[in-house]
Amino acid sequence: MILPGQHVRIVVATRPVDFRKGHNGLAALVHNELKSDPFTGTVFVFRSRRADRLKLVFWDGSGLVLVYKRLEENSFCWPEVRDGVMSLSIVQFEALFGGLDWRKIRALESRAPQGVE
């Protein structure tokens, strides 16, 4: 899948959206409902009502990119439906996009080294 770099911010809209919306409709939703700027490079993830489809919209520097994915026999593991947004790490997002349970993905805790030998 083509995404901006590893350090991209990923924001998930927890409420289902009208899946007839395209680039402009989702960008307007990001601006008006999520109170965010759709042209920052942040990846915004939206779900369908049945949770078997998702759409991503993000600015790649030259235009809005819209990605659509439909699972054939399953549904995406989605956070509980509520108003608002949540953030995912790139690894959690890749699990979600792959149809896996992203909630089981945890980052390893590491601390900065004390010094160089």
N, C-alpha and C positions, 0 to 999 in steps of 0.2 A: 504494500500500500504506500502511496505517496503522501507524505506528511512533511511539514516543516521540521527542522532539527529536533534533536533529543530534548532540548530545554524549552519546549513549547508548553504553554499553559493550556490545560484541557478543562473545559467547563461543561457540566452536564445539566441540562434543564430537566428537572424531575417530573414535571407534568407532561402528559402526552400533547402533541400538537397536531394540527390539521396537516396531513401529509400531502395535500395538494399544493402546499406552499413550495415555491422554488427559491432561487437565490435571493431575490429582492424581498419576498415575504418573510423568509427566515432572518435576513439582515434587519428588517424592520422589527421583527419580534425580539431580536437581541437588543436593539436600541430601546424600544418602548417598554417591553415587559421585563427584561433582565437588567435594564439600566447599564448596559455595557456598550463599548464601541466595537462593532463587528470588523473594523478595519485595522486591528492591532496585531493580527497574526495569531490570536487566541483561537483555538479550535472549539467550536460550540457543537455539542452533541444533543440531538433531539430524538425522541422515540415516538412510535405510533401507539395508538390506543391498545392494540393487542400485544405490543412489545415484541413482535416478530420482525420489525423493520426499524432501522435507524437512519438518520441523516446527519451528516457533518457539514458545517459551513465554516470556512476560514478564508482570510485574506492572505494571498501568497506574495504580495508585493506588486503584482501587476493586475490582479483581478480576484473576484470571489470564486472560490472552489466549492463545489457541492458534491458530496460523496453520498451514495445511497447503498444500503446493504439490506438484503432480506434473507432471513434464515428459512430454509425450506421446511424443516420438520420440527423445529424447536422455537423457543423464544429467548430473547436476551435476558440475562439476569440483571434486573433493574432495581435501583433503590426504591423505597416506598414512595408512593405518589404524594407529594406535598408541594406547596408553593415554594419557589426559590430554585437555587442552583447549588451544585456541589462541585468540587474539583477532584480530578483523578490524576494519579501519576501516569507517566507514559506506559509503564508496565501494566498497571491496572487497566488502562484504556485498551492496550493490545489484547488483554484477556477478554474484556468486554466485547471488542470487535470480533474476536475469534469465537464468540459464543460460549466462553467459559465463565465460571463464577469468579468475577473480579474481586469479590469481597474476601476471598481467601488469599489474596496476594498481599504480602506485607514486605515493606522495605527492611533490609538488614540495617540494624543500627550500628553505626561506626563512628569513631571519634577521630579527630585529627591527631596525627602523630605528635609526640612531645618534642622531638628533635630529629635531626639527621645524623646518622652515624658516619 
